[in-house]
Amino acid sequence: MRKVSSVCDYFIIASGTSTTQVRAIADNIIKKLKERNERLWHTEGAREALWIVLDYGDSVAHIFLDETRRFYDLERLWGDAPQERFKESKSRRPAPAKKKKKGRSKI
Protein backbone atom coordinates (compact mmCIF):
# COMPACT_ATOMS: atom_id res chain seq x y z
CA MET A 1 0.00 0.00 0.00
CA ARG A 2 2.99 2.29 0.53
CA LYS A 3 3.20 3.19 -3.13
CA VAL A 4 -0.51 3.85 -3.71
CA SER A 5 -1.82 5.28 -0.43
CA SER A 6 -0.74 7.23 2.61
CA VAL A 7 -3.38 5.46 4.73
CA CYS A 8 -1.05 2.62 5.76
CA ASP A 9 1.78 0.42 4.51
CA TYR A 10 -0.13 -2.88 4.54
CA PHE A 11 -3.70 -4.10 4.20
CA ILE A 12 -4.37 -7.61 5.43
CA ILE A 13 -7.62 -8.98 4.03
CA ALA A 14 -9.18 -12.16 5.39
CA SER A 15 -12.65 -13.64 5.51
CA GLY A 16 -14.74 -16.14 7.39
CA THR A 17 -17.88 -18.10 6.63
CA SER A 18 -19.80 -16.94 9.70
CA THR A 19 -19.83 -13.95 12.04
CA THR A 20 -18.51 -16.26 14.77
CA GLN A 21 -15.53 -17.16 12.59
CA VAL A 22 -14.93 -13.51 11.64
CA ARG A 23 -14.82 -12.60 15.36
CA ALA A 24 -12.50 -15.53 16.09
CA ILE A 25 -10.08 -14.45 13.36
CA ALA A 26 -10.06 -10.87 14.67
CA ASP A 27 -9.66 -12.04 18.28
CA ASN A 28 -6.71 -14.22 17.30
CA ILE A 29 -5.00 -11.37 15.44
CA ILE A 30 -5.48 -9.11 18.47
CA LYS A 31 -4.15 -11.79 20.82
CA LYS A 32 -1.05 -12.59 18.73
CA LEU A 33 -0.14 -8.96 18.14
CA LYS A 34 -0.67 -8.09 21.81
CA GLU A 35 1.86 -10.82 22.66
CA ARG A 36 4.29 -8.92 20.41
CA ASN A 37 3.44 -5.63 22.13
CA GLU A 38 1.82 -4.18 19.00
CA ARG A 39 -0.63 -1.40 19.78
CA LEU A 40 -4.17 -1.64 18.41
CA TRP A 41 -5.07 1.95 17.57
CA HIS A 42 -8.68 1.46 16.58
CA THR A 43 -11.24 -1.22 15.80
CA GLU A 44 -14.60 -1.10 14.01
CA GLY A 45 -17.39 -3.57 13.33
CA ALA A 46 -16.77 -6.12 16.08
CA ARG A 47 -20.38 -6.12 17.27
CA GLU A 48 -21.93 -7.06 13.92
CA ALA A 49 -18.85 -8.95 12.65
CA LEU A 50 -19.76 -8.51 8.98
CA TRP A 51 -16.54 -6.53 8.48
CA ILE A 52 -14.09 -5.98 11.34
CA VAL A 53 -11.29 -3.46 10.88
CA LEU A 54 -8.21 -3.58 13.11
CA ASP A 55 -5.99 -0.51 12.76
CA TYR A 56 -2.40 -1.00 13.87
CA GLY A 57 -1.13 2.22 12.28
CA ASP A 58 1.18 0.99 9.53
CA SER A 59 -0.98 -2.12 9.02
CA VAL A 60 -4.75 -2.42 8.82
CA ALA A 61 -6.50 -5.81 8.95
CA HIS A 62 -9.89 -6.23 7.29
CA ILE A 63 -11.74 -9.39 8.33
CA PHE A 64 -14.90 -9.93 6.32
CA LEU A 65 -17.87 -12.22 6.24
CA ASP A 66 -17.45 -13.94 2.81
CA GLU A 67 -20.42 -12.21 1.15
CA THR A 68 -19.43 -8.81 2.55
CA ARG A 69 -15.92 -9.27 1.16
CA ARG A 70 -17.31 -10.05 -2.30
CA PHE A 71 -19.58 -6.99 -2.14
CA TYR A 72 -16.86 -4.46 -1.21
CA ASP A 73 -14.10 -6.17 -3.24
CA LEU A 74 -11.17 -4.25 -1.70
CA GLU A 75 -8.73 -6.22 -3.84
CA ARG A 76 -10.22 -4.57 -6.93
CA LEU A 77 -10.54 -1.16 -5.29
CA TRP A 78 -6.84 -1.19 -4.34
CA GLY A 79 -5.80 -3.13 -7.45
CA ASP A 80 -2.75 -0.93 -8.09
CA ALA A 81 -1.13 -2.13 -4.86
CA PRO A 82 1.12 -5.20 -5.02
CA GLN A 83 -0.69 -8.27 -3.69
CA GLU A 84 0.49 -11.44 -2.03
CA ARG A 85 -2.03 -14.22 -1.55
CA PHE A 86 -1.89 -16.90 1.10
CA LYS A 87 -3.97 -20.04 1.16
CA GLU A 88 -5.12 -21.54 4.39
CA SER A 89 -2.99 -24.50 5.31
CA LYS A 90 -4.81 -27.68 6.16
CA SER A 91 -5.06 -28.08 9.88
CA ARG A 92 -2.98 -30.84 11.31
CA ARG A 93 -4.74 -33.15 13.64
CA PRO A 94 -2.73 -34.18 16.67
CA ALA A 95 -1.58 -37.78 16.64
CA PRO A 96 -3.82 -40.03 18.71
CA ALA A 97 -2.51 -40.81 22.16
CA LYS A 98 -0.77 -44.16 22.40
CA LYS A 99 -2.61 -46.73 24.44
CA LYS A 100 -0.73 -48.29 27.29
CA LYS A 101 -0.14 -51.97 27.00
CA LYS A 102 -1.80 -54.08 29.62
CA GLY A 103 0.54 -56.01 31.82
CA ARG A 104 2.74 -55.67 34.81
CA SER A 105 4.85 -52.63 35.25
CA LYS A 106 8.45 -52.99 36.27
CA ILE A 107 9.53 -51.31 39.47
Biotite code that builds the C-alpha atoms (Angstrom):
import biotite.structure as struc

atoms = struc.array([
    struc.Atom([0.000, 0.000, 0.000], chain_id="A", res_id=1, res_name="MET", atom_name="CA", element="C"),
    struc.Atom([2.989, 2.286, 0.534], chain_id="A", res_id=2, res_name="ARG", atom_name="CA", element="C"),
    struc.Atom([3.203, 3.189, -3.132], chain_id="A", res_id=3, res_name="LYS", atom_name="CA", element="C"),
    struc.Atom([-0.509, 3.851, -3.706], chain_id="A", res_id=4, res_name="VAL", atom_name="CA", element="C"),
    struc.Atom([-1.821, 5.279, -0.428], chain_id="A", res_id=5, res_name="SER", atom_name="CA", element="C"),
    struc.Atom([-0.742, 7.233, 2.605], chain_id="A", res_id=6, res_name="SER", atom_name="CA", element="C"),
    struc.Atom([-3.378, 5.458, 4.733], chain_id="A", res_id=7, res_name="VAL", atom_name="CA", element="C"),
    struc.Atom([-1.051, 2.623, 5.758], chain_id="A", res_id=8, res_name="CYS", atom_name="CA", element="C"),
    struc.Atom([1.779, 0.417, 4.514], chain_id="A", res_id=9, res_name="ASP", atom_name="CA", element="C"),
    struc.Atom([-0.133, -2.876, 4.541], chain_id="A", res_id=10, res_name="TYR", atom_name="CA", element="C"),
    struc.Atom([-3.705, -4.103, 4.200], chain_id="A", res_id=11, res_name="PHE", atom_name="CA", element="C"),
    struc.Atom([-4.372, -7.607, 5.433], chain_id="A", res_id=12, res_name="ILE", atom_name="CA", element="C"),
    struc.Atom([-7.621, -8.976, 4.033], chain_id="A", res_id=13, res_name="ILE", atom_name="CA", element="C"),
    struc.Atom([-9.178, -12.161, 5.385], chain_id="A", res_id=14, res_name="ALA", atom_name="CA", element="C"),
    struc.Atom([-12.650, -13.642, 5.513], chain_id="A", res_id=15, res_name="SER", atom_name="CA", element="C"),
    struc.Atom([-14.741, -16.142, 7.388], chain_id="A", res_id=16, res_name="GLY", atom_name="CA", element="C"),
    struc.Atom([-17.878, -18.105, 6.625], chain_id="A", res_id=17, res_name="THR", atom_name="CA", element="C"),
    struc.Atom([-19.802, -16.937, 9.702], chain_id="A", res_id=18, res_name="SER", atom_name="CA", element="C"),
    struc.Atom([-19.829, -13.951, 12.042], chain_id="A", res_id=19, res_name="THR", atom_name="CA", element="C"),
    struc.Atom([-18.505, -16.257, 14.768], chain_id="A", res_id=20, res_name="THR", atom_name="CA", element="C"),
    struc.Atom([-15.531, -17.162, 12.589], chain_id="A", res_id=21, res_name="GLN", atom_name="CA", element="C"),
    struc.Atom([-14.933, -13.511, 11.644], chain_id="A", res_id=22, res_name="VAL", atom_name="CA", element="C"),
    struc.Atom([-14.824, -12.601, 15.358], chain_id="A", res_id=23, res_name="ARG", atom_name="CA", element="C"),
    struc.Atom([-12.503, -15.531, 16.094], chain_id="A", res_id=24, res_name="ALA", atom_name="CA", element="C"),
    struc.Atom([-10.077, -14.451, 13.358], chain_id="A", res_id=25, res_name="ILE", atom_name="CA", element="C"),
    struc.Atom([-10.064, -10.875, 14.674], chain_id="A", res_id=26, res_name="ALA", atom_name="CA", element="C"),
    struc.Atom([-9.656, -12.044, 18.279], chain_id="A", res_id=27, res_name="ASP", atom_name="CA", element="C"),
    struc.Atom([-6.706, -14.219, 17.301], chain_id="A", res_id=28, res_name="ASN", atom_name="CA", element="C"),
    struc.Atom([-5.002, -11.367, 15.440], chain_id="A", res_id=29, res_name="ILE", atom_name="CA", element="C"),
    struc.Atom([-5.485, -9.114, 18.471], chain_id="A", res_id=30, res_name="ILE", atom_name="CA", element="C"),
    struc.Atom([-4.147, -11.791, 20.823], chain_id="A", res_id=31, res_name="LYS", atom_name="CA", element="C"),
    struc.Atom([-1.054, -12.594, 18.731], chain_id="A", res_id=32, res_name="LYS", atom_name="CA", element="C"),
    struc.Atom([-0.135, -8.959, 18.144], chain_id="A", res_id=33, res_name="LEU", atom_name="CA", element="C"),
    struc.Atom([-0.671, -8.095, 21.806], chain_id="A", res_id=34, res_name="LYS", atom_name="CA", element="C"),
    struc.Atom([1.862, -10.818, 22.655], chain_id="A", res_id=35, res_name="GLU", atom_name="CA", element="C"),
    struc.Atom([4.290, -8.922, 20.405], chain_id="A", res_id=36, res_name="ARG", atom_name="CA", element="C"),
    struc.Atom([3.444, -5.625, 22.134], chain_id="A", res_id=37, res_name="ASN", atom_name="CA", element="C"),
    struc.Atom([1.824, -4.185, 19.002], chain_id="A", res_id=38, res_name="GLU", atom_name="CA", element="C"),
    struc.Atom([-0.635, -1.404, 19.775], chain_id="A", res_id=39, res_name="ARG", atom_name="CA", element="C"),
    struc.Atom([-4.169, -1.641, 18.406], chain_id="A", res_id=40, res_name="LEU", atom_name="CA", element="C"),
    struc.Atom([-5.070, 1.952, 17.573], chain_id="A", res_id=41, res_name="TRP", atom_name="CA", element="C"),
    struc.Atom([-8.683, 1.458, 16.579], chain_id="A", res_id=42, res_name="HIS", atom_name="CA", element="C"),
    struc.Atom([-11.239, -1.221, 15.797], chain_id="A", res_id=43, res_name="THR", atom_name="CA", element="C"),
    struc.Atom([-14.598, -1.100, 14.012], chain_id="A", res_id=44, res_name="GLU", atom_name="CA", element="C"),
    struc.Atom([-17.393, -3.566, 13.327], chain_id="A", res_id=45, res_name="GLY", atom_name="CA", element="C"),
    struc.Atom([-16.765, -6.117, 16.077], chain_id="A", res_id=46, res_name="ALA", atom_name="CA", element="C"),
    struc.Atom([-20.382, -6.117, 17.273], chain_id="A", res_id=47, res_name="ARG", atom_name="CA", element="C"),
    struc.Atom([-21.928, -7.058, 13.919], chain_id="A", res_id=48, res_name="GLU", atom_name="CA", element="C"),
    struc.Atom([-18.852, -8.953, 12.647], chain_id="A", res_id=49, res_name="ALA", atom_name="CA", element="C"),
    struc.Atom([-19.762, -8.505, 8.983], chain_id="A", res_id=50, res_name="LEU", atom_name="CA", element="C"),
    struc.Atom([-16.536, -6.534, 8.482], chain_id="A", res_id=51, res_name="TRP", atom_name="CA", element="C"),
    struc.Atom([-14.086, -5.985, 11.338], chain_id="A", res_id=52, res_name="ILE", atom_name="CA", element="C"),
    struc.Atom([-11.289, -3.461, 10.881], chain_id="A", res_id=53, res_name="VAL", atom_name="CA", element="C"),
    struc.Atom([-8.213, -3.581, 13.112], chain_id="A", res_id=54, res_name="LEU", atom_name="CA", element="C"),
    struc.Atom([-5.994, -0.512, 12.762], chain_id="A", res_id=55, res_name="ASP", atom_name="CA", element="C"),
    struc.Atom([-2.397, -0.996, 13.871], chain_id="A", res_id=56, res_name="TYR", atom_name="CA", element="C"),
    struc.Atom([-1.126, 2.224, 12.284], chain_id="A", res_id=57, res_name="GLY", atom_name="CA", element="C"),
    struc.Atom([1.180, 0.985, 9.530], chain_id="A", res_id=58, res_name="ASP", atom_name="CA", element="C"),
    struc.Atom([-0.983, -2.124, 9.020], chain_id="A", res_id=59, res_name="SER", atom_name="CA", element="C"),
    struc.Atom([-4.755, -2.423, 8.816], chain_id="A", res_id=60, res_name="VAL", atom_name="CA", element="C"),
    struc.Atom([-6.496, -5.810, 8.954], chain_id="A", res_id=61, res_name="ALA", atom_name="CA", element="C"),
    struc.Atom([-9.893, -6.233, 7.291], chain_id="A", res_id=62, res_name="HIS", atom_name="CA", element="C"),
    struc.Atom([-11.743, -9.385, 8.329], chain_id="A", res_id=63, res_name="ILE", atom_name="CA", element="C"),
    struc.Atom([-14.905, -9.926, 6.320], chain_id="A", res_id=64, res_name="PHE", atom_name="CA", element="C"),
    struc.Atom([-17.867, -12.224, 6.237], chain_id="A", res_id=65, res_name="LEU", atom_name="CA", element="C"),
    struc.Atom([-17.449, -13.935, 2.814], chain_id="A", res_id=66, res_name="ASP", atom_name="CA", element="C"),
    struc.Atom([-20.422, -12.213, 1.150], chain_id="A", res_id=67, res_name="GLU", atom_name="CA", element="C"),
    struc.Atom([-19.432, -8.812, 2.550], chain_id="A", res_id=68, res_name="THR", atom_name="CA", element="C"),
    struc.Atom([-15.920, -9.270, 1.156], chain_id="A", res_id=69, res_name="ARG", atom_name="CA", element="C"),
    struc.Atom([-17.306, -10.050, -2.298], chain_id="A", res_id=70, res_name="ARG", atom_name="CA", element="C"),
    struc.Atom([-19.575, -6.985, -2.137], chain_id="A", res_id=71, res_name="PHE", atom_name="CA", element="C"),
    struc.Atom([-16.857, -4.460, -1.214], chain_id="A", res_id=72, res_name="TYR", atom_name="CA", element="C"),
    struc.Atom([-14.096, -6.165, -3.239], chain_id="A", res_id=73, res_name="ASP", atom_name="CA", element="C"),
    struc.Atom([-11.173, -4.250, -1.702], chain_id="A", res_id=74, res_name="LEU", atom_name="CA", element="C"),
    struc.Atom([-8.732, -6.222, -3.839], chain_id="A", res_id=75, res_name="GLU", atom_name="CA", element="C"),
    struc.Atom([-10.222, -4.573, -6.933], chain_id="A", res_id=76, res_name="ARG", atom_name="CA", element="C"),
    struc.Atom([-10.536, -1.158, -5.288], chain_id="A", res_id=77, res_name="LEU", atom_name="CA", element="C"),
    struc.Atom([-6.842, -1.193, -4.342], chain_id="A", res_id=78, res_name="TRP", atom_name="CA", element="C"),
    struc.Atom([-5.802, -3.128, -7.453], chain_id="A", res_id=79, res_name="GLY", atom_name="CA", element="C"),
    struc.Atom([-2.746, -0.933, -8.093], chain_id="A", res_id=80, res_name="ASP", atom_name="CA", element="C"),
    struc.Atom([-1.130, -2.133, -4.860], chain_id="A", res_id=81, res_name="ALA", atom_name="CA", element="C"),
    struc.Atom([1.120, -5.200, -5.018], chain_id="A", res_id=82, res_name="PRO", atom_name="CA", element="C"),
    struc.Atom([-0.686, -8.266, -3.685], chain_id="A", res_id=83, res_name="GLN", atom_name="CA", element="C"),
    struc.Atom([0.492, -11.436, -2.033], chain_id="A", res_id=84, res_name="GLU", atom_name="CA", element="C"),
    struc.Atom([-2.027, -14.216, -1.550], chain_id="A", res_id=85, res_name="ARG", atom_name="CA", element="C"),
    struc.Atom([-1.894, -16.898, 1.103], chain_id="A", res_id=86, res_name="PHE", atom_name="CA", element="C"),
    struc.Atom([-3.967, -20.039, 1.160], chain_id="A", res_id=87, res_name="LYS", atom_name="CA", element="C"),
    struc.Atom([-5.117, -21.543, 4.389], chain_id="A", res_id=88, res_name="GLU", atom_name="CA", element="C"),
    struc.Atom([-2.992, -24.499, 5.311], chain_id="A", res_id=89, res_name="SER", atom_name="CA", element="C"),
    struc.Atom([-4.813, -27.684, 6.157], chain_id="A", res_id=90, res_name="LYS", atom_name="CA", element="C"),
    struc.Atom([-5.056, -28.083, 9.885], chain_id="A", res_id=91, res_name="SER", atom_name="CA", element="C"),
    struc.Atom([-2.978, -30.841, 11.313], chain_id="A", res_id=92, res_name="ARG", atom_name="CA", element="C"),
    struc.Atom([-4.744, -33.147, 13.643], chain_id="A", res_id=93, res_name="ARG", atom_name="CA", element="C"),
    struc.Atom([-2.730, -34.178, 16.671], chain_id="A", res_id=94, res_name="PRO", atom_name="CA", element="C"),
    struc.Atom([-1.579, -37.781, 16.640], chain_id="A", res_id=95, res_name="ALA", atom_name="CA", element="C"),
    struc.Atom([-3.821, -40.026, 18.710], chain_id="A", res_id=96, res_name="PRO", atom_name="CA", element="C"),
    struc.Atom([-2.509, -40.806, 22.162], chain_id="A", res_id=97, res_name="ALA", atom_name="CA", element="C"),
    struc.Atom([-0.772, -44.155, 22.396], chain_id="A", res_id=98, res_name="LYS", atom_name="CA", element="C"),
    struc.Atom([-2.613, -46.730, 24.442], chain_id="A", res_id=99, res_name="LYS", atom_name="CA", element="C"),
    struc.Atom([-0.731, -48.289, 27.293], chain_id="A", res_id=100, res_name="LYS", atom_name="CA", element="C"),
    struc.Atom([-0.142, -51.973, 26.997], chain_id="A", res_id=101, res_name="LYS", atom_name="CA", element="C"),
    struc.Atom([-1.803, -54.080, 29.619], chain_id="A", res_id=102, res_name="LYS", atom_name="CA", element="C"),
    struc.Atom([0.537, -56.006, 31.816], chain_id="A", res_id=103, res_name="GLY", atom_name="CA", element="C"),
    struc.Atom([2.735, -55.670, 34.808], chain_id="A", res_id=104, res_name="ARG", atom_name="CA", element="C"),
    struc.Atom([4.847, -52.626, 35.247], chain_id="A", res_id=105, res_name="SER", atom_name="CA", element="C"),
    struc.Atom([8.451, -52.988, 36.266], chain_id="A", res_id=106, res_name="LYS", atom_name="CA", element="C"),
    struc.Atom([9.526, -51.311, 39.469], chain_id="A", res_id=107, res_name="ILE", atom_name="CA", element="C"),
])
